Amino acid sequence: MIRYQPTAQPIAKHAAKSCSDALVAKMAEEMREMAFAGENVSAETLKSRGWTEDTIKRLSGPATERARRLSVRRVA
């Protein structure tokens, strides 16, 4: 008879990002691309890029904050 002892599963140091975090990051990046290209960033332009109305309503606030935070450069 073969006996084995299972190894302990490693514990993740960082929690996995949720799906909504990934969507916020993607929307923020698209907002930044649009802004730097001189396009107006609005619900209509996001819709034209494939975002649904419900997703825009849910994620536009956090995505806007993230896009602004990433766009600001601090020079020492």
C-alpha positions as CSV (number, residue, x, y, z in Angstrom):
1,M,0.0,0.0,0.0
2,I,1.3,3.4,-0.9
3,R,0.7,6.2,1.6
4,Y,1.2,9.8,0.8
5,Q,1.0,13.0,2.8
6,P,-0.4,16.1,1.0
7,T,1.7,19.2,1.1
8,A,0.3,22.3,2.7
9,Q,-1.3,24.7,0.2
10,P,0.7,28.0,0.0
11,I,-1.2,31.0,1.3
12,A,-1.3,34.0,-1.0
13,K,0.4,37.1,0.3
14,H,-1.9,39.4,-1.6
15,A,-5.6,38.9,-2.3
16,A,-6.5,38.3,-5.9
17,K,-7.9,41.3,-7.7
18,S,-11.6,41.2,-8.3
19,C,-13.2,41.4,-11.7
20,S,-14.5,44.9,-10.9
21,D,-11.0,46.1,-10.1
22,A,-9.8,44.8,-13.4
23,L,-12.7,46.5,-15.2
24,V,-12.0,49.8,-13.4
25,A,-8.4,49.7,-14.4
26,K,-9.3,49.0,-18.0
27,M,-11.9,51.8,-18.1
28,A,-9.4,54.2,-16.5
29,E,-6.7,53.3,-19.1
30,E,-9.2,53.9,-21.9
31,M,-10.2,57.2,-20.4
32,R,-6.6,58.3,-20.2
33,E,-6.0,57.3,-23.9
34,M,-9.1,59.2,-25.0
35,A,-8.1,62.3,-23.0
36,F,-4.5,62.3,-24.2
37,A,-5.7,61.9,-27.8
38,G,-7.9,65.0,-27.4
39,E,-11.2,63.2,-27.4
40,N,-14.0,64.2,-25.1
41,V,-14.5,61.5,-22.3
42,S,-18.2,61.0,-21.7
43,A,-20.7,58.2,-21.3
44,E,-21.4,58.4,-25.0
45,T,-17.8,58.1,-26.1
46,L,-17.3,55.2,-23.7
47,K,-20.4,53.6,-25.2
48,S,-18.9,53.9,-28.6
49,R,-15.9,52.1,-27.4
50,G,-17.9,49.1,-26.4
51,W,-18.8,49.8,-22.7
52,T,-22.4,49.1,-21.6
53,E,-24.5,51.7,-20.0
54,D,-24.8,49.7,-16.7
55,T,-21.0,49.2,-16.5
56,I,-20.4,52.9,-17.2
57,K,-22.9,53.9,-14.4
58,R,-21.3,51.4,-11.9
59,L,-17.6,52.0,-12.7
60,S,-17.2,55.5,-14.1
61,G,-16.7,57.1,-10.7
62,P,-13.8,54.9,-9.5
63,A,-12.3,54.7,-13.0
64,T,-12.3,58.5,-13.3
65,E,-10.5,58.8,-9.9
66,R,-8.0,56.2,-10.9
67,A,-7.4,57.9,-14.3
68,R,-6.8,61.3,-12.7
69,R,-4.5,59.7,-10.1
70,L,-2.4,58.0,-12.8
71,S,-2.3,61.1,-15.0
72,V,-0.9,63.4,-12.3
73,R,2.9,63.4,-12.2
74,R,4.8,64.8,-9.2
75,V,8.2,66.3,-9.9
76,A,10.5,66.7,-7.0
